[in-house]
Every structure is written in structure tokens, then in C-alpha cells.
């Protein structure tokens, strides 16, 4: 998966964390400008939990997710949480997210599509936790 956009400069890369990442495809790849991507450790399972800290509060109006080079890597849905810095897989799977997005295959291919966020819920964001339950 690839994430990113105009807010990249506000992300504190030293605090970027991803649970269950494949060390060959770490979370930093998701925010790089090249073709590198983030992948889960298939030896464990396909879940991913990306934790992003911002250098200052930001307003988030949309998010773009791009799939890896294989169609099978495309996530089908994500849960986006705000301010739950210590969330784990169990909580991410069970708790109500700030917003849940269903991803259509065409929205995560090539250049992707900016998926709108509920702007009123993301006015003063200090941290985001993005849960990929599959792929």
C-alpha cells in the first residue's frame, strides 16, 4: 500500500510505526515518492496497523491509498482512527473507527483516487492510526 500527499512534510517519520510490516517493505515506503510500497508480513498474517504522528495538528480532508504492483495486494477496506496512539490489532478490529472506508479496486490502482474524509472529524489531527484488516 502507498499513502501520502501534501501532508508528507508534517509527518514525523521518526515516530512512524507499523505493526506486522514486512521488513523488506516497511512503512516508510508508503510515504516515499517512488514505487516502493508497504506490505504485511505474510508469515504472520495480512493485517497492518500504521501509526502516523504529525509534527503539528493538521486538517485532514482526504486520504489516498495505492495498491502494490499485484492486484492481490489491494486492500478492500481500511479503518481510520484519530488520537489512539496505543491501539493494537484487537482494538482496531473491534472498536468503532473515526471513519471506515471501503476501497473499490479502481480507487487504489495507478494514480488512485482521493477518498474524502468526514472533515468535521479530522479538524485537529495529531495522530492517525490506519488499520488494514486484509491485504
Secondary structure, DSSP 8 states (H G I E B T S, - for coil): -B--STTGGGB-GGG-EEETB-GGG-GGGGGSSSS----B-TTT-S-EEEEEEEEEEE---EE--B--SSGGG--SEEEEEES-TT--HHHHHHS--SEEEE--GGGGSTT---EE--GGGSSSEEEEEEEES--
